[in-house]
Amino acid sequence: MKSNGALTFLIFFIIGAVFLSFMTNKLIGDGRLPSLQKYMTDKGIPSLLDLNATSSLDATYLLSASSSPGTASSSDTISLSGASSSLAFLTKISIKTPSSTVSTFLADNDTTREKGLGGVTSLSDQEGMIFVFQTPGYPGFWMKDTLIPLDMVWINDKKEVVGISDHILPSSFPNIFLPPAPVSYVLEINAGLAKKIGIEIGTSLDFSLK
């Protein structure tokens, strides 16, 4: 009798776990539960996703228009020309590069970082988004809901470029991209633009947050 009872419990436990997993995935798919979208900064994540992130970086696709799983450890789409009007309330920050100036939307809290550039249909070469994190770390980005290819520029707390993930395609989702070193900022711009405006590893960018 005890053996039959244990078997019955195990069967119901397995059925319950499968049902819970199904409902969770359905709610995430419907947008009723938070998802990976564009970033994650849990300190354990880089090591867990290192293999996936490496293979993702080898392919050219960008994340940052939407973020990745997990919750940012720091308090952390647009298109000025053809972007969603829902982003019009965001603060704009001018970033000076070696050969240009980019007007970026500021994503400095969980809500704006998670949405990122998701849903944005176009950006000019003078537009972008800057993600800000209070504590340097390894935020993970993916292309969920992102419609345009991007360059992702990884920037440390001294505003120096420590890495660039270029030509990231929307089709790269659900791959997750991680910086090669701790960063405090991530700049998202049109695919191929980083090279055009002189951004490379070691470049110092000029911008200030008010």
VOPAGU-2260 file (C-alpha; in pm, 1 decimal, decimal comma):
REM VOPAGU-2260
SITE   aa  ch    i         X         Y         Z
SITE  MET   A    0       0,0       0,0       0,0
SITE  LYS   A    1     279,6     237,6      90,8
SITE  SER   A    2     451,3     157,8    -237,3
SITE  ASN   A    3     134,9     231,1    -437,5
SITE  GLY   A    4      84,8     556,8    -249,5
SITE  ALA   A    5     437,7     673,4    -324,0
SITE  LEU   A    6     395,2     586,7    -692,1
SITE  THR   A    7      65,9     776,9    -710,7
SITE  PHE   A    8     226,5    1080,0    -546,6
SITE  LEU   A    9     518,2    1067,6    -792,8
SITE  ILE   A   10     283,5    1049,9   -1092,0
SITE  PHE   A   11      78,3    1348,8    -973,6
SITE  PHE   A   12     398,0    1541,1    -894,2
SITE  ILE   A   13     531,2    1487,9   -1247,1
SITE  ILE   A   14     196,3    1586,0   -1403,2
SITE  GLY   A   15     187,4    1900,8   -1188,7
SITE  ALA   A   16     542,6    1998,9   -1282,6
SITE  VAL   A   17     470,4    1955,9   -1655,2
SITE  PHE   A   18     151,8    2162,4   -1626,6
SITE  LEU   A   19     329,0    2440,2   -1433,4
SITE  SER   A   20     606,7    2453,8   -1694,5
SITE  PHE   A   21     350,5    2472,0   -1976,0
SITE  MET   A   22     153,4    2753,0   -1810,4
SITE  THR   A   23     468,9    2951,6   -1728,8
SITE  ASN   A   24     590,4    2934,0   -2091,0
SITE  LYS   A   25     244,4    3031,2   -2215,4
SITE  LEU   A   26     224,8    3335,0   -1986,3
SITE  ILE   A   27     572,8    3446,6   -2090,8
SITE  GLY   A   28     478,4    3404,9   -2455,9
SITE  ASP   A   29     165,7    3613,3   -2400,1
SITE  GLY   A   30     372,9    3885,5   -2234,7
SITE  ARG   A   31     195,2    3838,6   -1900,1
SITE  LEU   A   32     513,5    3738,1   -1719,8
SITE  PRO   A   33     856,0    3909,6   -1739,7
SITE  SER   A   34    1092,2    3748,0   -1985,1
SITE  LEU   A   35    1458,9    3761,1   -2073,7
SITE  GLN   A   36    1418,0    4048,3   -2304,8
SITE  LYS   A   37    1733,5    4232,2   -2316,8
SITE  TYR   A   38    1946,1    4210,4   -2013,1
SITE  MET   A   39    2046,1    4024,0   -1703,9
SITE  THR   A   40    2311,9    4100,7   -1454,6
SITE  ASP   A   41    2300,1    3822,0   -1199,8
SITE  LYS   A   42    2661,1    3752,4   -1109,2
SITE  GLY   A   43    2624,1    3381,2   -1160,1
SITE  ILE   A   44    2487,3    3413,9   -1512,7
SITE  PRO   A   45    2808,2    3483,7   -1708,8
SITE  SER   A   46    2962,6    3151,3   -1610,6
SITE  LEU   A   47    2638,2    2962,5   -1673,2
SITE  LEU   A   48    2587,8    3116,2   -2016,1
SITE  ASP   A   49    2949,4    3153,5   -2118,9
SITE  LEU   A   50    2935,8    2881,9   -2383,7
SITE  ASN   A   51    2609,0    3010,6   -2527,3
SITE  ALA   A   52    2727,5    3369,4   -2518,7
SITE  THR   A   53    3052,4    3284,3   -2694,3
SITE  SER   A   54    2878,0    3106,5   -2978,8
SITE  SER   A   55    2633,4    3395,9   -3004,1
SITE  LEU   A   56    2910,4    3650,7   -3031,7
SITE  ASP   A   57    3070,3    3450,7   -3308,9
SITE  ALA   A   58    2750,0    3488,9   -3505,2
SITE  THR   A   59    2653,6    3844,1   -3591,7
SITE  TYR   A   60    2336,2    3951,1   -3422,6
SITE  LEU   A   61    2255,5    4194,9   -3159,2
SITE  LEU   A   62    2070,6    4191,2   -2846,8
SITE  SER   A   63    2009,2    4513,0   -2668,4
SITE  ALA   A   64    1701,1    4600,8   -2836,1
SITE  SER   A   65    1527,3    4384,2   -2595,0
SITE  SER   A   66    1683,7    4220,1   -2290,7
SITE  SER   A   67    1767,9    3884,8   -2141,1
SITE  PRO   A   68    1665,8    3662,7   -1852,8
SITE  GLY   A   69    1719,5    3745,7   -1498,8
SITE  THR   A   70    1699,9    4060,9   -1293,5
SITE  ALA   A   71    1954,4    4339,0   -1314,2
SITE  SER   A   72    2165,4    4370,7   -1002,5
SITE  SER   A   73    2180,6    4744,1   -1059,0
SITE  SER   A   74    1895,3    4985,2   -1096,2
SITE  ASP   A   75    1906,8    5000,1   -1462,5
SITE  THR   A   76    1266,5    5104,2   -2882,4
SITE  ILE   A   77    1302,6    5346,6   -3038,9
SITE  SER   A   78    1350,2    5548,1   -3331,8
SITE  LEU   A   79    1345,6    5918,3   -3336,8
SITE  SER   A   80    1245,2    5910,4   -3698,4
SITE  GLY   A   81    1022,8    5605,4   -3716,6
SITE  ALA   A   82    1013,7    5480,3   -3362,8
SITE  SER   A   83     744,0    5406,6   -3117,7
SITE  SER   A   84     588,3    5720,6   -2972,2
SITE  SER   A   85     574,1    5538,7   -2638,7
SITE  LEU   A   86     945,5    5614,8   -2599,7
SITE  ALA   A   87     906,1    5986,0   -2652,4
SITE  PHE   A   88     909,6    6046,1   -2275,1
SITE  LEU   A   89    1262,2    5905,7   -2236,3
SITE  THR   A   90    1554,6    6135,1   -2160,7
SITE  LYS   A   91    1803,6    6185,2   -2444,3
SITE  ILE   A   92    2179,6    6173,4   -2396,3
SITE  SER   A   93    2430,1    6295,3   -2656,8
SITE  ILE   A   94    2733,1    6069,7   -2699,4
SITE  LYS   A   95    3037,4    6203,1   -2881,8
SITE  THR   A   96    3239,1    5948,5   -3077,9
SITE  PRO   A   97    3566,4    6007,2   -3267,2
SITE  SER   A   98    3378,3    6125,2   -3577,0
SITE  SER   A   99    3013,9    6183,9   -3486,8
SITE  THR   A  100    2754,0    6256,8   -3219,9
SITE  VAL   A  101    2472,5    6013,1   -3146,6
SITE  SER   A  102    2149,6    6118,2   -2972,3
SITE  THR   A  103    2052,5    5825,6   -2751,4
SITE  PHE   A  104    1749,8    5737,0   -2543,8
SITE  LEU   A  105    1839,6    5671,7   -2181,6
SITE  ALA   A  106    1745,3    5330,8   -2036,9
SITE  ASP   A  107    1844,4    5347,1   -1670,6
SITE  ASN   A  108    1580,1    5147,0   -1485,4
SITE  ASP   A  109    1435,3    4797,2   -1498,6
SITE  THR   A  110    1137,7    4895,2   -1714,2
SITE  THR   A  111    1325,7    5089,3   -1982,0
SITE  ARG   A  112    1618,3    4844,7   -1989,3
SITE  GLU   A  113    1388,3    4547,6   -2031,1
SITE  LYS   A  114    1196,4    4705,3   -2319,2
SITE  GLY   A  115    1504,0    4847,1   -2485,1
SITE  LEU   A  116    1459,9    4888,3   -2858,8
SITE  GLY   A  117    1195,0    4619,1   -2880,0
SITE  GLY   A  118     932,1    4712,8   -3138,6
SITE  VAL   A  119    1136,8    4989,5   -3299,7
SITE  THR   A  120    1117,0    4967,1   -3678,9
SITE  SER   A  121    1398,2    5205,0   -3773,8
SITE  LEU   A  122    1681,9    5421,9   -3643,6
SITE  SER   A  123    1881,9    5689,6   -3818,6
SITE  ASP   A  124    2261,4    5689,4   -3789,8
SITE  GLN   A  125    2229,0    5972,6   -3537,7
SITE  GLU   A  126    2006,2    5770,6   -3302,6
SITE  GLY   A  127    2054,3    5495,0   -3048,3
SITE  MET   A  128    1992,3    5381,3   -2693,1
SITE  ILE   A  129    2228,6    5386,2   -2394,0
SITE  PHE   A  130    2171,6    5133,5   -2114,0
SITE  VAL   A  131    2303,0    5238,0   -1774,5
SITE  PHE   A  132    2378,9    5007,5   -1480,7
SITE  GLN   A  133    2460,4    5133,1   -1131,0
SITE  THR   A  134    2708,9    4854,3   -1065,6
SITE  PRO   A  135    2961,8    4721,9   -1321,7
SITE  GLY   A  136    2873,0    4369,3   -1428,0
SITE  TYR   A  137    2795,6    4130,9   -1712,2
SITE  PRO   A  138    2446,4    4220,7   -1841,5
SITE  GLY   A  139    2311,5    3968,8   -2090,4
SITE  PHE   A  140    2126,9    4087,7   -2399,7
SITE  TRP   A  141    1910,1    3916,2   -2658,2
SITE  MET   A  142    1697,8    4020,8   -2957,4
SITE  LYS   A  143    1349,0    3939,7   -2830,2
SITE  ASP   A  144    1094,9    4167,5   -3005,2
SITE  THR   A  145    1378,8    4352,7   -3181,4
SITE  LEU   A  146    1306,8    4424,9   -3546,1
SITE  ILE   A  147    1629,1    4581,2   -3672,9
SITE  PRO   A  148    1994,4    4461,9   -3680,7
SITE  LEU   A  149    2219,6    4635,8   -3428,7
SITE  ASP   A  150    2571,2    4698,9   -3306,4
SITE  MET   A  151    2614,7    4658,0   -2932,6
SITE  VAL   A  152    2898,3    4857,7   -2777,4
SITE  TRP   A  153    3017,7    4744,9   -2432,2
SITE  ILE   A  154    3147,4    5034,5   -2218,4
SITE  ASN   A  155    3315,6    5021,4   -1876,5
SITE  ASP   A  156    3274,8    5260,9   -1582,6
SITE  LYS   A  157    3547,2    5485,7   -1725,7
SITE  LYS   A  158    3342,5    5521,7   -2047,5
SITE  GLU   A  159    3598,5    5322,2   -2244,0
SITE  VAL   A  160    3488,0    5066,6   -2503,0
SITE  VAL   A  161    3585,8    4715,7   -2393,0
SITE  GLY   A  162    3406,7    4522,6   -2665,1
SITE  ILE   A  163    3175,5    4543,9   -2967,8
SITE  SER   A  164    2917,6    4290,1   -3085,1
SITE  ASP   A  165    2839,5    4401,6   -3438,7
SITE  HIS   A  166    2571,4    4324,3   -3695,4
SITE  ILE   A  167    2347,4    4138,0   -3452,2
SITE  LEU   A  168    2039,0    4016,5   -3635,4
SITE  PRO   A  169    1683,7    3980,8   -3499,5
SITE  SER   A  170    1699,2    3616,5   -3608,7
SITE  SER   A  171    1971,7    3550,8   -3350,7
SITE  PHE   A  172    1706,2    3532,1   -3079,3
SITE  PRO   A  173    1710,9    3353,4   -2834,4
SITE  ASN   A  174    2092,5    3368,6   -2824,2
SITE  ILE   A  175    2226,2    3578,3   -2538,3
SITE  PHE   A  176    2519,1    3818,9   -2568,9
SITE  LEU   A  177    2752,6    3909,5   -2283,9
SITE  PRO   A  178    3034,2    4166,8   -2257,9
SITE  PRO   A  179    3397,8    4047,5   -2245,4
SITE  ALA   A  180    3456,9    4246,7   -1924,2
SITE  PRO   A  181    3243,5    4421,2   -1658,8
SITE  VAL   A  182    3048,6    4715,7   -1803,3
SITE  SER   A  183    2844,8    5004,8   -1670,8
SITE  TYR   A  184    2699,3    5110,8   -2007,5
SITE  VAL   A  185    2581,4    4943,9   -2325,8
SITE  LEU   A  186    2523,8    5146,2   -2642,8
SITE  GLU   A  187    2292,4    5014,2   -2913,2
SITE  ILE   A  188    2309,8    5164,7   -3261,4
SITE  ASN   A  189    2243,0    5059,5   -3621,0
SITE  ALA   A  190    2436,2    4755,6   -3742,0
SITE  GLY   A  191    2773,2    4856,7   -3888,4
SITE  LEU   A  192    2758,1    5210,0   -3747,2
SITE  ALA   A  193    3022,3    5157,9   -3477,1
SITE  LYS   A  194    3294,7    5113,2   -3738,0
SITE  LYS   A  195    3165,3    5405,3   -3947,7
SITE  ILE   A  196    3187,9    5653,0   -3659,9
SITE  GLY   A  197    3525,5    5536,1   -3531,2
SITE  ILE   A  198    3421,1    5328,0   -3231,0
SITE  GLU   A  199    3664,5    5045,9   -3154,0
SITE  ILE   A  200    3800,8    4869,9   -2848,7
SITE  GLY   A  201    3984,1    5126,2   -2636,1
SITE  THR   A  202    3785,0    5425,5   -2765,6
SITE  SER   A  203    3685,5    5676,1   -2496,0
SITE  LEU   A  204    3333,4    5813,9   -2538,7
SITE  ASP   A  205    3226,7    6154,8   -2417,7
SITE  PHE   A  206    2887,1    6181,5   -2247,4
SITE  SER   A  207    2743,9    6286,3   -1915,0
SITE  LEU   A  208    2435,2    6177,8   -1723,9
SITE  LYS   A  209    2234,5    6447,4   -1549,1
